[in-house]
């Protein structure tokens, strides 16, 4: 008596449904493991896409040079990097004059949150906020990495040369100070000085955990920032490579910086130089470690679930000994018995995998609703992999019960009470 795969699957689903409460308890570990993996994969995938989009706004051909790696204003900086000599404004001119593969060079002064010992706040009558980032930049910043504007414009060379107190605001900061939406032409106070708003950036895309620092920026002319904060030397130089020459430009800029700093061949760089791609690669290494930890944790759940499946299938073999004997007496082959119990084990874990996937999608949607700043996208590969792994667990842990069932002697099986 040959049994088709379709009949095997139907019998397997009937067996799972007949003992649905027991089956649910059996695959609980698989549900938890699959949910963990899919949720973590969803959050990391969404976060990576947001980070890639963020750095794309900074210019795909940009090369960044600064004293330290990471955020120049971050208090968490390696001691070795903090002891480095500062990057000077003059370096930008040297790079622009000697780098054949560089199209344009910009300079940004990163003003720390408390340059005068107190937290900086921006205020207008009735509204105030300290959620801001202050930058001084050259007017060519808009040519290096063009931004979209919600209102107004960027500042000009003339405004930079005359040290004008004008500023361009990030979208969220402008809304915090001017809830009506009309910011251009109005003035605000920041750190004891009055500035006139000449532009508001459009809502930025991407970011870290959904938060984009460009949305809370106060960007002023470089010379204005230098006159206000002469003690600050946290400069970042941005070199825009000519189209298709970023690698050559990177090597060239690195060589120029080493010559400027007087470094020998055997000395490592005493400055930070990076591109958007390299920063994303570093981010990928961090998320890969997080992913491995998540996989290790979920693997325990999957292992427990797999052992539970093997146990319940062994119990099922014992409970259905007479059924197995009848099937063998009617001509069922060993392969038919093995296929039946393997199908049942895979159906059991497959249902657990589907429940885990549904739980993960719902949980991801809930996280996205409760924490909009945390981007989350359920990747197709995670869903397919999760279901495939859950079915594979059933196949692996169902082999021994299936083989045991196929080895039963039909005569002894029929006598079993």
N, C-alpha and C positions, 0 to 999 in steps of 0.2 A: 504494500500500500504506500504509494508515493504521495507526499503532501507538498503542495505548491508553496512558494514563499509567501504569497498572499494569505493563504490559509494559516500558515505559521504565525504571521503577523496578527491576524484576526484573533487567533487563540491566545496569543501573548497579551493583547490588549484586554481580552475578556478576563484573563487571569489577574492582570493588574487591577482592573476595575472591581473584580469580585472581592478583592482585599484592599480596597482603596485607602482605608485608614492606616493599615499596616504598611502599605507601600509608601504612603506619604512620610511616615516616620522613618522608613528605611532610607529614603533619598534626601532627607533633610540636610545631611552633610553636603551632598552634591549641590543642592539648591543654594546653600550659603557660600560654598566655594565658587560656583559659577557667578553668583551675584557680585561677590567681591571683585573677581577678575574683570568683569564687564564694566562695573562702575568705575574702577580705577582707570581702566583703558579709556573709558569715555571722557573722564575728567582730564586725563593727561593729553588725549588727542585734541580736545577743545582748547586746552591751555596752550599747547604747542602752536596750533593754528593762529591763536591770538598773538603769541609772541612773534611768530614769523611775519604777521601782518604789521605789527608794531615796528619792527626793524625795516620792513619794506618802505615805510614812510620816511625813514631816515636816509633813504637813498641806497639802492642796491650797489652802486659803484663807489660808495663812500669808504674811506679809510680813516679810522679814529686814532688819534695820538693823545695820550694824557699821562699824567704822573703815575696814577694807580689804575689797576683794572677794576671794572665794575663801576658803581655809582660814585662819582667824585665826592659827593657829600655824605656818603655812607660812613657811619662811625665804626663799622666793622670792616677794617682794612688791615691786611697783614703789616706787622711792624716793619718788616723789611721794605715794603713799598712806601710806607709813610716817611721813611728816612731818605727817600730819593730826592734829588734836586728837582725843583718845580720845572714844568714845561713853560717856556717863555713865549711871548707873543712874537718875538723876532724870528722864531723858528718858522713861522708860517711864511714869511717873506722869503727865507732861504729855500724852503721847499718849493714855493711857487716859481722862483727864479731858476732853479737847477733841475727840477724833475721834469723830464721830457714827456712822461706818460700821464702827468697830472694836468687836468683841465682848469681846476679852480681850487683855491684854498680858503677856508673859512676859520674863524676863531670864535670860541664861546667861553665866556667867563661864568663859571658855576658859583653862584653866591650861596653860601651855607645858610641853613635855617635861622641861625642866631649869630650873625657876624659881629654884632655889637654886644653880645652877652645876653640879649633878650630875644624872645621869639618874635619873628616878623609877622605882622598882621596887615591885611589890606582892609581899608574901611571907607565907607561913604556914610552920610547921615542915615542912621537907622539900620545899617547892615555892616557886618564885620566877619572876616574869616581868616584863619591862620593855615588853612589847607592850600598851600601854594608853593610854587617853585620859582625862584627868580634867576633869570639868565640875562647876560649881556651878549649880544651877537652883532656881527657885521651885517650890513644890509644884503650882502650876497648870499646869506643863509637861505633865502627864498629861491635862489637859482641852484644851489647845491641840492636842496631837498624841498621842492615846491609843496606848499600847503594849500588846502582849500580854506576859503574865508566865509564865515557866516555874515560878517559885516566888515566894512572898511577895507584897509590895506595894510601893507608892511611899511616900515619906516625907510627913509631914503638916505643916500650918502650925505646929503646936505644936513639932514637932521642929526646924523651921527657926528658930522664935523663940528656942528655948533653945540654939541652936548645937550640936545633937546630933551626935556622931560616928557617924552611920549612913550607909550607902551602898547603892545598887542597882548590881549588876554586870551587865555584858554577858554573853551566853551563853558565848562562847568563853573569856573571862577567868575566869568562875566555874568552868568545867571545868578550866582550867589550874591553878587554886589548890585546887580541891576535886574531884579525879577521881572520887570516889565519887558525886558528883552532889548531895550534901546541903550546901548553902552557907548557907541562912538560919539565923540564930542564932549562927553562928560569927564569929570576929574575924580580922582580917588587919592587917598593918602596911603602910603606904604613906608614903614620905617622912618617916619618923620618928614617925608618929602611928598610933594604933590605931583601927580602925573596925569596927563591927558590921554584918554583912550583913543587910538586912531584905528584900531582894528580888533576883530574878534575871530579867532580860528574856528573853523567848523568842527563839529564833534569828531574827535579822533577815532581811528579804528585800531582794534587790537589793544595789546597791553599785557600787563602781568596781573593774573587773577582778575582780569576784566578791568583793571584800573590803569588808565593811560595818563602818565604825568603831563602830557601835552595839554590835557583838559584843564589843568590847574596852574598853568604857567603864566608868569609875567615876563614878557620878553621886551627888553629895552635896548637902545643902541649901545654898542660896546663901550664907546668913549663916555657915555653917561654913566654906565655901571662902574667903569674905572675911576671916574671922578668921585662917585659916591662911596666906593669901597676900595680905596687904594691899597689897603692891607691884604686884600684877597688875591691869591695867585693860583687859583684852581682853574687853569685854562685847559680847554680841549681843542685841539686842532683837527679840522675835518678836511681831508684832501679828497676831492672828487676826481676819480680816474677818468681818462678818456674812454669812450665807448669800446668795450671789448679788450681793454688793457689793464683790468684791475690787478691781475696777478703781477704783471710787470711793474705797475705803479706801486704795489705793496712792497715788493723787493727794493725798488728804487727809494721809496720814502724811508724804509727801514735802514737802508745804507746811509742815507743823508743824515738821519737822526743819530746814528752811531758815530758818524764823523763829527757832527756838531757836539756831541757829548764826550768826544775823545775816548771812545771805547776801543780796546784792542780786540783782536780776532778771538782770543780765548775768553773774553769777558761776555757775560750775558747782558741782555738789554736792561738798562736802568730806567726804562719807560714802558708804558703799555701801548701796544699797537694792535689793532684788531679790525675786522670787517664784520658786517652783519651776519654773514654765513658762519664765521668762526664763533660768534657769540651764540648763535642757534645751536651749533655743534656742542658747545659746553652745556647748554640747557638740555640737549638730548642725553648727554651722559648722566646728568642728575636725574632726569625722569626715568632713564633706564634702570638706575639703582632702585628708585621707588617702585618701578614695575616688578623688579625681581623680588623685592620684599613682599609685595602683594601676591605674587605667584606662590612664594614660599608659604605664606599664611593660608591661601586658598587651597594649596596642595594638601594641607593637613585635613581640611574639610572633605576634599575629594577622596582622600585615602580612607577616612572614616566611613564615608558614604559607600565606597567600593567594598570595604570589608562587610558593611551592613548588607549590601546586595548579595555578596557571596553567602553570608549566613542565612538570609531569608530564602535564597534559592536552594540551599541544602535542606532547609526545613520543608520547602515546597516539594522537593524530590521525595522526601520521606512521606509527606502527606498524600502524594499522588502515586505511590508505588503500585497500587492495583491498576490505576489508569495506564501507567507505563506498561504493565504486564499485559493488559488487554490490547493495547496498540501493537505490542510485539507479537502477540498471538495472532493478530489480524494481518501480520506481514510487514509491520513498520521496521525499517532498517535502523542500524545504530546511528547513521548520519541524520535520519529523520528526527530521532529523539534528541540528538545534540542540537540540531537546528531549532527545534521547538524551544528548548530551554535557553539557548543563546538568544533567540528572538525575544523571549520573555525578559531576560536580564537587560538586553539593550533597550527594550521598550520601557522598562522601569527607569533606567538611568536617563533615557531620552526625555521622558516626561519630567524628570527632575531637572534636566538641563533647560527645557522649555520654561518651567516655572522660575528657574533662576534667571533666565534672560528677561522674562516679563517683569520680575521683581527689580532687576537691574535698571530696565528702561523706566519704570515708574519712579524708582529712587532717584535716578539721574534727573528726571523731569522735576521732581520735588526739590532737589538741591538747586536746580536752575531757577525755580520759582522763588525759593526762600533766599538764595544768595545770587542775585543777578550778576554780581561782579565775578562770579566763578563760572567761566564758560564751560559748557559740556555738550559733547556731540557723541552719540552712540555710533561707533564705526562698524561698518558691515563686517569687516574681517574679524572683529571681536565676537560678534554674534555667531558667525559661521564656525569660528574656532571653538567657541564655548560649547555649541551643540555637538560638534564633532568629538570633542574631548569627553563629553558626558556619555555619548554612545560608545566610545572606545573603552571607557571604564566598565561599562556593562559587558562588553565583549571580553575584556581581560579577566574580570572577576567572575564571569559566568561560565568560563571554560571548565573549571573543576567540577562544579555541580552538574553541568551538562554531560560531561564524560562519565561521571559517576552514575547518572541516570541511564545512560546508554549501555552500561555494563551489567545492569540488573538482569538476572536470569528470569525469563518470562514465567516459568513454572513457580519459582519462589515468590515472584512478584504477585502472581494471582492468589497465592496462599496467604499473603500478608494481610493481617487484620489491623 
